[in-house]
Amino acid sequence: MYLGTSLFLMALGAILAFAVNATAEGFDINTAGWILIIVGAVGVLVSLLVLGRDRAPVERVAVEHERVPVERERVPADRPPV
């Protein structure tokens, strides 16, 4: 569950819990709203934990000159370099 979905569930749950005054027999709309708020909050926490784990800190170094890596030929131990 991503962050956007979690926030959507929380918003939908808040609407059901606080703004809807309808009743249904055998189904409590306010309780369903609170359940959606809780599920959305758990989803936000999980999303932030996963997002924080995937992002590794990047070390930024000032570079004066751009260097191009050079591939060198591997020389066997029994052959002298040229």
PyMOL commands that place a pseudoatom at each C-alpha (Angstrom):
pseudoatom trace, name=CA, resn=MET, resi=1, chain=A, elem=C, hetatm=0, pos=[0.000, 0.000, 0.000]
pseudoatom trace, name=CA, resn=TYR, resi=2, chain=A, elem=C, hetatm=0, pos=[1.496, 3.302, -1.007]
pseudoatom trace, name=CA, resn=LEU, resi=3, chain=A, elem=C, hetatm=0, pos=[1.303, 6.638, 0.729]
pseudoatom trace, name=CA, resn=GLY, resi=4, chain=A, elem=C, hetatm=0, pos=[-1.406, 8.045, -1.550]
pseudoatom trace, name=CA, resn=THR, resi=5, chain=A, elem=C, hetatm=0, pos=[-3.667, 5.040, -1.042]
pseudoatom trace, name=CA, resn=SER, resi=6, chain=A, elem=C, hetatm=0, pos=[-3.211, 5.267, 2.707]
pseudoatom trace, name=CA, resn=LEU, resi=7, chain=A, elem=C, hetatm=0, pos=[-4.130, 8.943, 2.755]
pseudoatom trace, name=CA, resn=PHE, resi=8, chain=A, elem=C, hetatm=0, pos=[-7.170, 8.206, 0.588]
pseudoatom trace, name=CA, resn=LEU, resi=9, chain=A, elem=C, hetatm=0, pos=[-8.331, 5.517, 3.039]
pseudoatom trace, name=CA, resn=MET, resi=10, chain=A, elem=C, hetatm=0, pos=[-7.902, 7.910, 5.949]
pseudoatom trace, name=CA, resn=ALA, resi=11, chain=A, elem=C, hetatm=0, pos=[-9.905, 10.618, 4.161]
pseudoatom trace, name=CA, resn=LEU, resi=12, chain=A, elem=C, hetatm=0, pos=[-12.661, 8.168, 3.226]
pseudoatom trace, name=CA, resn=GLY, resi=13, chain=A, elem=C, hetatm=0, pos=[-12.739, 6.868, 6.792]
pseudoatom trace, name=CA, resn=ALA, resi=14, chain=A, elem=C, hetatm=0, pos=[-12.978, 10.401, 8.189]
pseudoatom trace, name=CA, resn=ILE, resi=15, chain=A, elem=C, hetatm=0, pos=[-15.922, 11.132, 5.893]
pseudoatom trace, name=CA, resn=LEU, resi=16, chain=A, elem=C, hetatm=0, pos=[-17.701, 7.964, 6.986]
pseudoatom trace, name=CA, resn=ALA, resi=17, chain=A, elem=C, hetatm=0, pos=[-16.907, 8.481, 10.680]
pseudoatom trace, name=CA, resn=PHE, resi=18, chain=A, elem=C, hetatm=0, pos=[-17.703, 12.171, 10.994]
pseudoatom trace, name=CA, resn=ALA, resi=19, chain=A, elem=C, hetatm=0, pos=[-19.899, 13.335, 8.100]
pseudoatom trace, name=CA, resn=VAL, resi=20, chain=A, elem=C, hetatm=0, pos=[-22.300, 10.497, 7.353]
pseudoatom trace, name=CA, resn=ASN, resi=21, chain=A, elem=C, hetatm=0, pos=[-25.421, 10.283, 9.508]
pseudoatom trace, name=CA, resn=ALA, resi=22, chain=A, elem=C, hetatm=0, pos=[-27.102, 7.417, 7.659]
pseudoatom trace, name=CA, resn=THR, resi=23, chain=A, elem=C, hetatm=0, pos=[-27.901, 4.155, 9.388]
pseudoatom trace, name=CA, resn=ALA, resi=24, chain=A, elem=C, hetatm=0, pos=[-27.851, 0.652, 8.044]
pseudoatom trace, name=CA, resn=GLU, resi=25, chain=A, elem=C, hetatm=0, pos=[-29.197, -2.386, 9.839]
pseudoatom trace, name=CA, resn=GLY, resi=26, chain=A, elem=C, hetatm=0, pos=[-26.405, -4.765, 10.838]
pseudoatom trace, name=CA, resn=PHE, resi=27, chain=A, elem=C, hetatm=0, pos=[-23.678, -2.352, 9.674]
pseudoatom trace, name=CA, resn=ASP, resi=28, chain=A, elem=C, hetatm=0, pos=[-22.294, 0.619, 11.575]
pseudoatom trace, name=CA, resn=ILE, resi=29, chain=A, elem=C, hetatm=0, pos=[-20.982, 3.190, 9.107]
pseudoatom trace, name=CA, resn=ASN, resi=30, chain=A, elem=C, hetatm=0, pos=[-19.146, 5.163, 11.809]
pseudoatom trace, name=CA, resn=THR, resi=31, chain=A, elem=C, hetatm=0, pos=[-17.247, 2.066, 12.938]
pseudoatom trace, name=CA, resn=ALA, resi=32, chain=A, elem=C, hetatm=0, pos=[-16.316, 1.276, 9.344]
pseudoatom trace, name=CA, resn=GLY, resi=33, chain=A, elem=C, hetatm=0, pos=[-14.986, 4.821, 9.047]
pseudoatom trace, name=CA, resn=TRP, resi=34, chain=A, elem=C, hetatm=0, pos=[-12.809, 4.407, 12.123]
pseudoatom trace, name=CA, resn=ILE, resi=35, chain=A, elem=C, hetatm=0, pos=[-11.498, 1.104, 10.794]
pseudoatom trace, name=CA, resn=LEU, resi=36, chain=A, elem=C, hetatm=0, pos=[-10.538, 2.794, 7.519]
pseudoatom trace, name=CA, resn=ILE, resi=37, chain=A, elem=C, hetatm=0, pos=[-8.788, 5.601, 9.433]
pseudoatom trace, name=CA, resn=ILE, resi=38, chain=A, elem=C, hetatm=0, pos=[-6.748, 3.070, 11.422]
pseudoatom trace, name=CA, resn=VAL, resi=39, chain=A, elem=C, hetatm=0, pos=[-5.871, 0.991, 8.342]
pseudoatom trace, name=CA, resn=GLY, resi=40, chain=A, elem=C, hetatm=0, pos=[-4.826, 4.164, 6.520]
pseudoatom trace, name=CA, resn=ALA, resi=41, chain=A, elem=C, hetatm=0, pos=[-2.658, 5.295, 9.439]
pseudoatom trace, name=CA, resn=VAL, resi=42, chain=A, elem=C, hetatm=0, pos=[-0.916, 1.918, 9.568]
pseudoatom trace, name=CA, resn=GLY, resi=43, chain=A, elem=C, hetatm=0, pos=[-0.396, 2.137, 5.804]
pseudoatom trace, name=CA, resn=VAL, resi=44, chain=A, elem=C, hetatm=0, pos=[1.182, 5.595, 6.155]
pseudoatom trace, name=CA, resn=LEU, resi=45, chain=A, elem=C, hetatm=0, pos=[3.602, 4.297, 8.788]
pseudoatom trace, name=CA, resn=VAL, resi=46, chain=A, elem=C, hetatm=0, pos=[4.550, 1.258, 6.723]
pseudoatom trace, name=CA, resn=SER, resi=47, chain=A, elem=C, hetatm=0, pos=[4.977, 3.371, 3.591]
pseudoatom trace, name=CA, resn=LEU, resi=48, chain=A, elem=C, hetatm=0, pos=[7.262, 5.811, 5.385]
pseudoatom trace, name=CA, resn=LEU, resi=49, chain=A, elem=C, hetatm=0, pos=[9.335, 2.998, 6.875]
pseudoatom trace, name=CA, resn=VAL, resi=50, chain=A, elem=C, hetatm=0, pos=[9.771, 1.305, 3.499]
pseudoatom trace, name=CA, resn=LEU, resi=51, chain=A, elem=C, hetatm=0, pos=[10.475, 4.619, 1.779]
pseudoatom trace, name=CA, resn=GLY, resi=52, chain=A, elem=C, hetatm=0, pos=[13.083, 5.527, 4.376]
pseudoatom trace, name=CA, resn=ARG, resi=53, chain=A, elem=C, hetatm=0, pos=[14.776, 2.146, 4.066]
pseudoatom trace, name=CA, resn=ASP, resi=54, chain=A, elem=C, hetatm=0, pos=[15.057, 2.345, 0.262]
pseudoatom trace, name=CA, resn=ARG, resi=55, chain=A, elem=C, hetatm=0, pos=[16.729, 5.737, 0.273]
pseudoatom trace, name=CA, resn=ALA, resi=56, chain=A, elem=C, hetatm=0, pos=[20.374, 5.423, 1.187]
pseudoatom trace, name=CA, resn=PRO, resi=57, chain=A, elem=C, hetatm=0, pos=[22.265, 8.557, 2.136]
pseudoatom trace, name=CA, resn=VAL, resi=58, chain=A, elem=C, hetatm=0, pos=[24.241, 9.970, -0.753]
pseudoatom trace, name=CA, resn=GLU, resi=59, chain=A, elem=C, hetatm=0, pos=[27.676, 11.402, -0.152]
pseudoatom trace, name=CA, resn=ARG, resi=60, chain=A, elem=C, hetatm=0, pos=[28.242, 14.448, -2.295]
pseudoatom trace, name=CA, resn=VAL, resi=61, chain=A, elem=C, hetatm=0, pos=[31.822, 15.311, -3.175]
pseudoatom trace, name=CA, resn=ALA, resi=62, chain=A, elem=C, hetatm=0, pos=[32.980, 18.432, -4.956]
pseudoatom trace, name=CA, resn=VAL, resi=63, chain=A, elem=C, hetatm=0, pos=[34.807, 17.448, -8.130]
pseudoatom trace, name=CA, resn=GLU, resi=64, chain=A, elem=C, hetatm=0, pos=[37.266, 19.805, -9.764]
pseudoatom trace, name=CA, resn=HIS, resi=65, chain=A, elem=C, hetatm=0, pos=[37.907, 17.786, -12.913]
pseudoatom trace, name=CA, resn=GLU, resi=66, chain=A, elem=C, hetatm=0, pos=[35.790, 15.056, -14.336]
pseudoatom trace, name=CA, resn=ARG, resi=67, chain=A, elem=C, hetatm=0, pos=[37.795, 11.868, -14.674]
pseudoatom trace, name=CA, resn=VAL, resi=68, chain=A, elem=C, hetatm=0, pos=[36.969, 9.058, -17.041]
pseudoatom trace, name=CA, resn=PRO, resi=69, chain=A, elem=C, hetatm=0, pos=[37.636, 5.565, -15.710]
pseudoatom trace, name=CA, resn=VAL, resi=70, chain=A, elem=C, hetatm=0, pos=[40.230, 3.641, -17.722]
pseudoatom trace, name=CA, resn=GLU, resi=71, chain=A, elem=C, hetatm=0, pos=[39.950, -0.091, -18.090]
pseudoatom trace, name=CA, resn=ARG, resi=72, chain=A, elem=C, hetatm=0, pos=[43.301, -1.802, -17.835]
pseudoatom trace, name=CA, resn=GLU, resi=73, chain=A, elem=C, hetatm=0, pos=[44.229, -5.133, -19.269]
pseudoatom trace, name=CA, resn=ARG, resi=74, chain=A, elem=C, hetatm=0, pos=[44.797, -7.795, -16.664]
pseudoatom trace, name=CA, resn=VAL, resi=75, chain=A, elem=C, hetatm=0, pos=[48.250, -9.249, -17.046]
pseudoatom trace, name=CA, resn=PRO, resi=76, chain=A, elem=C, hetatm=0, pos=[48.929, -12.829, -15.936]
pseudoatom trace, name=CA, resn=ALA, resi=77, chain=A, elem=C, hetatm=0, pos=[51.571, -13.205, -13.238]
pseudoatom trace, name=CA, resn=ASP, resi=78, chain=A, elem=C, hetatm=0, pos=[53.940, -15.107, -15.532]
pseudoatom trace, name=CA, resn=ARG, resi=79, chain=A, elem=C, hetatm=0, pos=[53.917, -12.436, -18.275]
pseudoatom trace, name=CA, resn=PRO, resi=80, chain=A, elem=C, hetatm=0, pos=[55.676, -9.090, -17.682]
pseudoatom trace, name=CA, resn=PRO, resi=81, chain=A, elem=C, hetatm=0, pos=[53.697, -5.916, -18.352]
pseudoatom trace, name=CA, resn=VAL, resi=82, chain=A, elem=C, hetatm=0, pos=[54.394, -4.094, -21.631]
for i in range(1, 82): cmd.bond("trace and resi %d" % i, "trace and resi %d" % (i + 1))
show_as sticks, trace
zoom trace
